[in-house]
């Protein structure tokens, strides 16, 4: 069973859960995003948003947290490969941070579409 198709998928899922836990435990950027996600879920409950709005909200939360996680992984790998400052490593890190920024701006826009009608 261990080397079967299903066994490998189960083991891979375990690694994924471990990685998500490590992100939440050690990465401040993910911790901040996680707290914001909880706040947005409380807001969704408070304003009784629709099922469609919940779906968009969860997609936005997932987008930002995925981008943050990939950015954290890329930065850790870059630091491991080249611990000293290097302009190309800095450029790579800036691009990854830019992707997080784009995801975050997208999430804010989605949040505005969802919550402005309830607030105003």
Secondary structure, DSSP 8 states (H G I E B T S, - for coil): -TTSHHHHHHHHHHHHHHHHHHHHHH-HHHHHHHHHHHHHHHHHHHHT--HHHHHHHHHHHHHHHHHHHHHHHHHHHHHHH--S--HHHHHHHHHHHHHHHHHHHHHHHHHHHHHHHHH-
